[in-house]
Amino acid sequence: MRAGLEEFELSDEDRDLIEREDSGAELEAGETRPVVAVVGRPNVGKSTLVNRILGRREAVVEDVPGVTRDRVAYDAEWTGHRFTLVDTGGWEVDARGIHLRVAEQAEVAVEMADVVMFVVDATVGATDTDEAVVKLVRRSGKPVVLVANKVDDLRAEADAAMLWSLGLGQPWPVSALHGRGSGDVLDALLEALPDVSGVSGAYSRGGPRRVALLGRPNVGKSSLLNQLAGEDRVVVDPVAGTTRDPVDEMIELGGKTWRFVDTAGIRRRVHQTRGADFYASLRTQTALEKAEVAVVLIDAEEPIAEQDVRVIQQVVDSGRALVIAYNKWDLLDEERRYYLEREIEKELVQVPWAPRVNISARTGRHMDRLVPAIETALDSWDTRIPTGRLNAFLGEIVAGHPHPVRSGKQPRILFATQASTRPPRFVVFASGFLEAGYRRFIERRLREEFGFEGSPIEVSVRVREKRRRR
């Protein structure tokens, strides 16, 4: 199939994707990759820039200062060069309380980086806090790439030019929100990056797998964490909404150490939430994005609600592995079990691939089934299918069930490759547009053949035209 691709127009990005080795080696080199710390005062768009560089929504973004608090490391890539990108909280001069700890984390990030990406709001200009950050990065002696963010059009470029006054060299005008200028600033970043990190091991990969406990309020998330821990680690109360901040706990189960995160119940859409609940919902989203697998608890005593479906969809949208735990199973009679099965068939038809565990957080019933389900989901999340096997399988599918003819044309699948894992993402090159129903058919057959139990998978299509003969 690969040989036939030469007849079609392919971009450099396409060729890079096709030629990439069939191995998960991209994570193994994490220790030696150069490290880039993204710093700046609060609300200048650091997390938006991080998402723009990553090409996906990883860092939590809200139009409220102070959403990011910890140092969070991500694997990034630009034109084949891989590096570790570290998002930090906003740095403030006279910070107190939690803001002081956030500022300290940002300072640590600078010390543990090879290059500093300093983000300034070009529409506001250089503030006293920005000047203080300049002193901080100068003291570190690290190379600095100055990013003038929020330059959405040509008129704002004059504002960016004013930032030469900071004395850090050329300010690169960027709109992190729209992507304007991001390629130029990344090219400048690559020039400053060393081939091998001088702070290797600062953000080592591996460690305990991270499990987020999610669900609407009062389904028993804190009770489950206490049951797993074997002691009362978090407050449990019949009043819904007892937990506000995500609570991290290292717990040993099945001979392994796991990092469990108990989260606030997701009440309704975040933008409709107010006050402390708004920030609780936001931090719950952050906890999910830091996790690798989510255990969504559903109160089996009550009918499956729209909120339950929304929480599950939130996990799928974030690309995390998924296990569904039906709690309070010990309280169910035969009639309720019958109706619950009907509700699952109707309401959760989108996630038949998610492992299911029936538990009781209060009594500890069937707790031994939770870890195997989590491990199954994580194994699927990490699965990589060799390109040869994938294309042989797709060849069989196409031979048995070709795409329907539309307007006298029948699109042909040319080649497919797995672009990444966590979650598994597949790119299919085709000679024409593949209908959504056929893409779902491919996804269903992939699951039947390779499993992927507990992991969302993504199938994207790149339509490529035949080369014109000269």
Secondary structure in CASP SS format (residue, H / E / C, confidence):
PFRMAT SS
TARGET T0000
AUTHOR 0000-0000-0000
METHOD secondary structure of the structure
MODEL  1
M C 1.00
R C 1.00
A H 1.00
G H 1.00
L H 1.00
E H 1.00
E H 1.00
F E 1.00
E C 1.00
L C 1.00
S C 1.00
D H 1.00
E H 1.00
D H 1.00
R H 1.00
D H 1.00
L H 1.00
I H 1.00
E H 1.00
R C 1.00
E C 1.00
D C 1.00
S C 1.00
G C 1.00
A H 1.00
E H 1.00
L H 1.00
E H 1.00
A H 1.00
G H 1.00
E H 1.00
T C 1.00
R C 1.00
P C 1.00
V E 1.00
V E 1.00
A E 1.00
V E 1.00
V E 1.00
G C 1.00
R C 1.00
P C 1.00
N C 1.00
V C 1.00
G C 1.00
K H 1.00
S H 1.00
T H 1.00
L H 1.00
V H 1.00
N H 1.00
R H 1.00
I H 1.00
L H 1.00
G C 1.00
R C 1.00
R C 1.00
E C 1.00
A C 1.00
V C 1.00
V C 1.00
E C 1.00
D C 1.00
V C 1.00
P C 1.00
G C 1.00
V C 1.00
T C 1.00
R C 1.00
D C 1.00
R C 1.00
V E 1.00
A E 1.00
Y E 1.00
D E 1.00
A E 1.00
E E 1.00
W E 1.00
T C 1.00
G C 1.00
H E 1.00
R E 1.00
F E 1.00
T E 1.00
L E 1.00
V E 1.00
D E 1.00
T C 1.00
G C 1.00
G C 1.00
W C 1.00
E C 1.00
V C 1.00
D C 1.00
A C 1.00
R C 1.00
G C 1.00
I H 1.00
H H 1.00
L H 1.00
R H 1.00
V H 1.00
A H 1.00
E H 1.00
Q H 1.00
A H 1.00
E H 1.00
V H 1.00
A H 1.00
V H 1.00
E H 1.00
M C 1.00
A C 1.00
D C 1.00
V E 1.00
V E 1.00
M E 1.00
F E 1.00
V E 1.00
V E 1.00
D E 1.00
A C 1.00
T C 1.00
V C 1.00
G C 1.00
A C 1.00
T C 1.00
D H 1.00
T H 1.00
D H 1.00
E H 1.00
A H 1.00
V H 1.00
V H 1.00
K H 1.00
L H 1.00
V H 1.00
R H 1.00
R H 1.00
S H 1.00
G C 1.00
K C 1.00
P C 1.00
V E 1.00
V E 1.00
L E 1.00
V E 1.00
A E 1.00
N E 1.00
K C 1.00
V C 1.00
D C 1.00
D C 1.00
L H 1.00
R H 1.00
A H 1.00
E H 1.00
A H 1.00
D H 1.00
A H 1.00
A H 1.00
M H 1.00
L H 1.00
W H 1.00
S H 1.00
L H 1.00
G C 1.00
L C 1.00
G C 1.00
Q C 1.00
P E 1.00
W E 1.00
P E 1.00
V C 1.00
S E 1.00
A C 1.00
L C 1.00
H C 1.00
G C 1.00
R E 1.00
G C 1.00
S H 1.00
G H 1.00
D H 1.00
V H 1.00
L H 1.00
D H 1.00
A H 1.00
L H 1.00
L H 1.00
E H 1.00
A H 1.00
L C 1.00
P C 1.00
D C 1.00
V C 1.00
S C 1.00
G C 1.00
V C 1.00
S C 1.00
G C 1.00
A C 1.00
Y C 1.00
S C 1.00
R C 1.00
G C 1.00
G C 1.00
P C 1.00
R E 1.00
R E 1.00
V E 1.00
A E 1.00
L E 1.00
L E 1.00
G C 1.00
R C 1.00
P C 1.00
N C 1.00
V C 1.00
G C 1.00
K H 1.00
S H 1.00
S H 1.00
L H 1.00
L H 1.00
N H 1.00
Q H 1.00
L H 1.00
A H 1.00
G C 1.00
E C 1.00
D C 1.00
R C 1.00
V C 1.00
V C 1.00
V C 1.00
D C 1.00
P C 1.00
V C 1.00
A C 1.00
G C 1.00
T C 1.00
T C 1.00
R C 1.00
D C 1.00
P C 1.00
V E 1.00
D E 1.00
E E 1.00
M E 1.00
I E 1.00
E E 1.00
L E 1.00
G C 1.00
G C 1.00
K E 1.00
T E 1.00
W E 1.00
R E 1.00
F E 1.00
V E 1.00
D E 1.00
T C 1.00
A C 1.00
G C 1.00
I C 1.00
R C 1.00
R C 1.00
R C 1.00
V H 1.00
H H 1.00
Q H 1.00
T C 1.00
R C 1.00
G H 1.00
A H 1.00
D H 1.00
F H 1.00
Y H 1.00
A H 1.00
S H 1.00
L H 1.00
R H 1.00
T H 1.00
Q H 1.00
T H 1.00
A H 1.00
L H 1.00
E H 1.00
K H 1.00
A C 1.00
E C 1.00
V E 1.00
A E 1.00
V E 1.00
V E 1.00
L E 1.00
I E 1.00
D E 1.00
A C 1.00
E C 1.00
E C 1.00
P C 1.00
I C 1.00
A C 1.00
E H 1.00
Q H 1.00
D H 1.00
V H 1.00
R H 1.00
V H 1.00
I H 1.00
Q H 1.00
Q H 1.00
V H 1.00
V H 1.00
D H 1.00
S C 1.00
G C 1.00
R C 1.00
A E 1.00
L E 1.00
V E 1.00
I E 1.00
A E 1.00
Y E 1.00
N E 1.00
K C 1.00
W H 1.00
D H 1.00
L H 1.00
L C 1.00
D C 1.00
E H 1.00
E H 1.00
R H 1.00
R H 1.00
Y H 1.00
Y H 1.00
L H 1.00
E H 1.00
R H 1.00
E H 1.00
I H 1.00
E H 1.00
K H 1.00
E H 1.00
L C 1.00
V C 1.00
Q C 1.00
V C 1.00
P C 1.00
W C 1.00
A C 1.00
P C 1.00
R E 1.00
V E 1.00
N E 1.00
I C 1.00
S E 1.00
A C 1.00
R C 1.00
T C 1.00
G C 1.00
R E 1.00
H C 1.00
M H 1.00
D H 1.00
R H 1.00
L H 1.00
V H 1.00
P H 1.00
A H 1.00
I H 1.00
E H 1.00
T H 1.00
A H 1.00
L H 1.00
D H 1.00
S H 1.00
W H 1.00
D C 1.00
T C 1.00
R C 1.00
I C 1.00
P C 1.00
T H 1.00
G H 1.00
R H 1.00
L H 1.00
N H 1.00
A H 1.00
F H 1.00
L H 1.00
G H 1.00
E H 1.00
I H 1.00
V H 1.00
A H 1.00
G H 1.00
H C 1.00
P C 1.00
H C 1.00
P C 1.00
V C 1.00
R E 1.00
S C 1.00
G C 1.00
K E 1.00
Q C 1.00
P C 1.00
R C 1.00
I E 1.00
L E 1.00
F E 1.00
A E 1.00
T E 1.00
Q E 1.00
A E 1.00
S E 1.00
T C 1.00
R C 1.00
P C 1.00
P C 1.00
R E 1.00
F E 1.00
V E 1.00
V E 1.00
F E 1.00
A E 1.00
S C 1.00
G C 1.00
F C 1.00
L C 1.00
E C 1.00
A H 1.00
G H 1.00
Y H 1.00
R H 1.00
R H 1.00
F H 1.00
I H 1.00
E H 1.00
R H 1.00
R H 1.00
L H 1.00
R H 1.00
E H 1.00
E H 1.00
F H 1.00
G C 1.00
F C 1.00
E C 1.00
G C 1.00
S C 1.00
P C 1.00
I C 1.00
E E 1.00
V E 1.00
S E 1.00
V E 1.00
R E 1.00
V E 1.00
R C 1.00
E C 1.00
K E 1.00
R C 1.00
R C 1.00
R C 1.00
R C 1.00
END
